[in-house]
Amino acid sequence: MKIHSDNNITLNKTLPLQQEKTERTADNKTKQTGDSLSLSREAATVREATRAVLAEMDTVRTERIEQLREAIAKGSFKVDPQAVAEAMLKKED
């Protein structure tokens, strides 16, 4: 069995490059901590209004989904194939 020392040379060359890359990444992370974001009063108002509308929509949607689940479970949910076909073929105006 013969062991070649060429593998060690390659490893020794790549190790410093990996360490340098790690150091650059660490430097970039410390530079990025100085970033900040501030919103105007108008933007904050829009954000809060959007959150309120979305929360309300989510509640309505959740209620509808629960109604559909119950109807399916009871076997009382009926699909109108004609209405489905018309909705699929309906063109948006």
N, C-alpha and C positions, 0 to 999 in steps of 0.2 A: 504494500500500500504506500502510495506516494502523496505527500501533502504539498500543495503549491502555495507559495506565499503571495501570489498575485491577488488573491481575494482580499487580503488584508490591505493592500495598497488602495484598492477601489473603495473599501469601507472607510479608510482613513481620509480619503479625498472628499467623500460625500458628507461625512459627519460635520465638519465645520460649516458646510453650506446649509445643512439643516438647522444648526444652531443659529446661524446668521438670520435665517428666515424667521425663526421663532422670536428672535430679538426684535426684528422689524415689526412683526405682528404685535408684539407687546407695546412697542413705541406708538404704533397707530392707535391702539386701544386707549392709551393714556391721552392722546391728542383729541380723541373723539368725545371725551367726557366734558369738554368745554362747550359743546353744542347746547342750544336751548331753543324753546319755542314759546311764543306768547300769542294769544288770540285777542282780537279786539272784542269789545263788548258785544258788537253786532254778531260776530262769529259765535261767541259763547251762547247768545240768545238763540241763534239758528240751531246750534248743536242741541240745546236743551229741548227746543220745540220738536226737532226731528226725533229725539229719543222718546218723547212723550207720544208722538204719533205712532212710532214703531211699536211701542209697548202696547198701545191700544189695539193696533192691528193684530198683534200676536195673540192677544186675549180673544178677539173675535174669531180668528182662524182656529185657535185651539178648541173653542167651543164647537165650531162647525165640524171639525175633525172628530170630536168625541161623539157628536150626533150621528155622523156617518158610520162610525165604528159600531155604535149600538144598533143601528138599523141593519147593518150587515150581519152582526151577531144574531139578531132576532130573525133574520131572513126576510125582513120587510123592505129591504132596499131593492128597488127595481130599476133596471137600466132601460131607458127608452132609446132603442137603436136608431129610430128615425131622427131624434133630436141630436144624438151623437154624430150621425152622418152629416146632418145639416151644419152643425157647428164646425166639423172638420172641413167642409167645403166652402163655408162662408168666407167671403173675401173681406178684408179690412178696408174700410173707406178712407 
